[in-house]
Amino acid sequence: MIHSTPYDNALLAHIRASAYKLGFSQIGVTGVDLSSAEPGLLAWLEQGFHGEMQYMASHGLKRARPAELVPGTLCVITARMDYLPRDTPDDWQTTELEQLQRTGTGVVSLYARGRDYHKVLRSRLQKLADLIAEEVGPLGYRVFTDSAPVLEAELATRSGLGWRGKHTLVLNRDAGSMFFLGEIYVDVALPSTPAVQGHCGSCTACIDVCPTGAILGPQRLDARRCISYLTIEHAGSIPLELRPLIGNRIYGCDDCQLVCPWNKYAQRATLPDFDARDGLAGQELSTLLDWSEAEFLRLTEGGPIRRIGHARWLRNVALALGNALRSTRDAEQIQRMRAALERRLTHDSEVVREQVAWALQQSPELQPEA
């Protein structure tokens, strides 16, 4: 159904008011012509920067063609939702960076410490679409949040939610980059909201801090070297040369965001869904490696970590334990770490067994004397 447009501005105001009540922080609108983004997408895929994420290539250029992905789409409503836990301290960036120095404990990316954002955003985008339908009648639409072949960052920047930072994430002057993105493809022709100018200037903090050198230059990311990709998307053994660089990061990596000057303006979530769960942040790696599969499933229920599965979780924790063994000289701590690793030497997964064996080889007790 193609809708007439006399009430477009009023409808947009209504959508924004409804979205704020649902916990969204900002709403934008953009058209469906993303053709100028196609060459960059194709070049990124041709260079293999997507690694094992075959879904990035499997839909061809539908990612850049919303009206092909969802026939009848006239525009895209974009949404931003802040995710910093509500009790986040003012010095959170410093606090998070300090956690990376506590090598015996695991670090989980901030966004993953609460409820799975896919579920939170999808349900609220659905409610927002229902509210729009109440205003315009039968509505053709589809909601997305980090799902299906959608160029989220491109849509967000075109609709004015922010600009593309040098780390490729979307940055907002009033909210930094600590937010999730979601979209509603609709068959209503709303007026587009204007894009905003970029404000990274000559800053290269995100490029300089990347532990594995995954950010090759402004807006150029090789996912195959990215710690978030390696600990979440990558299913096999992690390349030997990258293992020491991962440190104690066991799910995701926030480094490029922690050093970004704009994140001093990052906003706390308005929803309790993103409050950090007990048992994830700051836990001893030895304790995390001892989680049974049942414990893993119970403690990650409803959260994003669960989707990587128990074996990949153990691989990540074992890798971090290897890095911790190499850096610690506390005999009691070394003993605990080694004991936890040895209990996983007979795990069913070959990847886990190999990672555990590597970790044990990092122990000072096993290194040959000079």
N, C-alpha and C positions, 0 to 999 in steps of 0.2 A: 504494500500500500504506500503510495506517495502522498506525503502530507503537504498541505498548503502552509504558507509561512507568515501570515500577518502577525501572529503572536510570538514570533521568534525571540525577541528581546525579553519579553515577559516570561516566556518559558525558560529561558536561560537563567534568569534571576530565581525562578522557582526551583530549578534543578540545583543551583548553588545552595540555596537555603536548606533544601532537603538533604543535600550531601553533608553539610556541616553537622546537621543533627545526627547523621549516621556515623560520624567520626572522621569524615574526610577533611583534609586540610585545605585543599584547593581543587578547583575544577577548571578545565580548559576545553576548548573545542577546536578541531582542525578538520580540513578537508581530506579527501581520499587520494589525492595525487601526490604520491611519494616517489615519483620517477627519478628525481634528482638523487635519491639515496641508493638507487639500484647499482650504479657502478661501484660504489664503496662496498656494498654488501657482497657483490660478486668477487671483487678483488680479495676481500677478507677470506672468503670461502676457498678461493683458488690457491691462496697461500697456505691453506691447511690450518689456519689459526684457530679453528673451531675444535681441533683435536678429535676426540671420539664422539662428540655431540652431533651425530649424524642427522638428528632431527632438524638441525640448523640448515641443512642443505636439502632435506628430503621434500620440501614443499616449493622448491624453486623460488621464483620471484613473487609468490603469493604473499610473502612477508611484506613486500613493498607495495602490494596492490590490495588494499582492504576490500574493494568492491568485487574482487575475484574470490577472495576468501569467504566473504559473506555477501552474496548477491543482493543487490538492492540497497547496500549501504550508501548513504549520502554524506555522512560525516562521522567523526569519532569523538566521543566525549572522553576526555582523559581525567584521571583522578590521582591525587597524591594523598598519602596517609603517613603521618609521622610515626616512627616506631621506637624511639628511645623509651625504655621503661620509665614509668611515672616517677620512680624514686631515684632517677639518675642524678648524681651529684654534679655541681657546677664544673668541677675539675675532672670530668669523666674521661677526657682525652688523655690526660696525664696518668690517671688511674689505670686505664686500659693499657697504655704503653708500659707501665711498670709491671703489669701482669706477665708481659712477655719475657721479663727478666727472671721470673720465678719458674725456673725450668722444670721443677718437679711437679708442677700443676698444669692441668690442661686449659687451653684457651678456646672457647667457642665464640664464634662471631656474634656480635650483639643482636643481630636480627633473629638469630636462631634460638634464643634462650627462652622464648615464650611460645605462644600458640602458633601453629603453622599459618603464615600470612596468606597462603593460597586460600585457605578455608575462610579466614576472616574477611578478606577483601571480596572474594567471590560472592559470599552471602550478602554482603552489604551493597555490592554493585547490583545484584539481583533485586534487592529491595528498592534501590534507586530507580532501576528500570521500571519496576512495577508502579512507582509513584509517577514517573513520566507518562506511562500508559494511562494512568487515571486522568491526566490532563489532556492527552491528545487522542485517546481512543486506541484501537488496535495498533500495536507497535511491533515493527520488525526489528529485532535486536539480537545481539550476542555479547556476553560479558567475557572479559579476559583478565587474568593477572598472572604474568610470567608463565603463560600457557599458550599453546598453539603457535602458529607462525605469525607473530606480531612484532613489529619493530617498535617496542615500547619507548625506548629512549628517543627515537626519532619523532614519534607522535607527541611525546611529552614536550620536547623542545619546540616543535612547530606550534604547539598550542599555548606556549608561554608559561609552562610549569617551571621552567628553568633553562639553563644552557648546558651543553655537553662539556663536562670537565675534561682535563687532559687524561684522566684515568678512565674515561669513557662513561662514567656515571653522570647522572643529571644533577646539576647544582642549582640551588635557589638562594638568592641573597638573604632571605629571611629564615631559611630552614636548612642550609647546608645541603647534605646529601643523605641524611639518615631518614629516608622515607621509602615507602613502597609505591609502586605505580600500578594502575589498573585502567581498563578501557571498556567502553560500551560502544559497539558498532551499532548505529541506528539508521533508520530510513527517514529520519526527520532532518531537514536542511536548516541547521542552526547557524547563526553567524559565527565565524571563526574568531578566536581570541588571539591577540597579537603575540608573536614571538618576542623574546627579550634578548638583549645584548649580552654577550659573554663577558665575564669579569675575572678571568684567570690571570690575565696580563702576562708578565714574564715569570710568574711563579712556576717552579718545577718540583715542588715538594713531593707530590705523589709519585712522580717518575723516579726521583732520587731515592725514595724510601723503599720501593718495592723490593722485598727480600730476594726474589728470584729473577729480577730484571724482566718481568713479563710485560711491563709498559714500555714499549719500544720507542715511543715518542708521543706527542700530543694526539690523543684519540686513536692510538695504535696499540692494541692489546693482543698478545699471543697467549690465548687461553691455555695452551699446552704447558706453559710455565707458571700459570697463575695458581696460587695456593688454594683458592676457592675451588677452582676446577679440579685440581689434583686430589683434594680431600673429599669432594662431593661427587663430581661427575665421573671421574676416572675410576674404572673398575679394577684394573690390574695392578701390577707392581709399580711403585713410584720410581722414576729414574734415579739411579744412585747419586748422580751429581747434584740433584735437587734436594735430597733428603736432609742434609745438614742445614739447609737454608730454611726449612720449614719450621724448625725450632719446636715449640710446644703448642703450635696451632693444630688442633685436632678436628676442627670443622669450620671451614671458611677462614677468611683473613680480612681484617679491617684496617690494615696499616695505612693504605693510601687515604682513607677517610680520617684516620686519627691525626694525621699531620696537616690536613687541609685547613687553612685559615678560616674558610667559610663555615666550618662545622662548629665554630664557637657560637653560631646562631642556631644550631640544631635544636629542634623542639621536642618536648616530651610527648609521648602518645596520650591521647585523651581516653583511650580504651584500656581496660585492665588486661586484655588479651596478650599484650606484649610484655607484661611484667615478667621478670626473670624467674624461672622455676628453680626450686631448690635442687641441689645435687649435680648441677652442670658446671657453673662457673667456679673456678678456683679449687676444684677437687684434685686430690692427688692422682697422678697418672696410674700408680699401682692399683688404686681402688677402682678406677674406671676400667682397667684391663681385666679385672676380676668379675665384671658384670657378666652374668649369664645371659643367654639370649632372652629368657623370660624377663629378667630384670631390665635389660635394654628396652624391650618392647613396652614394659610397664612405665618406665621412667621417661620414655620419649613419646608416649601416647599423645596424639593430638598435636605434636610438634613437628617441625620440618626435618629434624635429624633422623627420625625414624625411617625415612625413605631410603637412606643409604644402606640399611640393613646392618645386622650385627657383625658380620665378617669384615665389612669395610670399616666399621667403627673400630674394631680391634686392630686392623692394619694401621689406622691413623694413630691410635694410642700407642701401639708398639713402636712406631717410628719416632714419636715424641719421646718415648722412654729411652730409645737409643741416643737421641740428642742430649737428654738429661744425664745419662750415664757418662757421656763424654765430658760433661762440664762440671759434675759434682765430685767432691772429694770426701763427702760424709760417708764413712764406712757403713753406718746403720742404714742410711738411705739407699746406698748402693745395694746392700743385701736385700732390702725390701723390693727394690726394682727388679733385681735379677730373679728373685723368687717368683714374682708375678709373671715375668716373661717365661721362665722355665715351665710354668703351669700351662702355657699356651703352645709349647713346642709340638704337641701332638694334635693340634686343631685340625679339623677336617679340611680347611681351606689351604691350598698350596701357597696362595699369596700371603695369608696370615703367617704360616710357618716360616716362609722365607723372610718376611719382615721381622719376625721375632728373632730369628737366627742372626740377622744383620744387627739388630739392636743389642743383642748379647755381645757381639764382637766389638761394640763401642765401649764396653766396660773397661776401666783402667786395669782391672785384674787380668784381662785377657790380652792386653796389648803387649807385644814383645818388648823386652828391655832394650834400651839404646846401646 
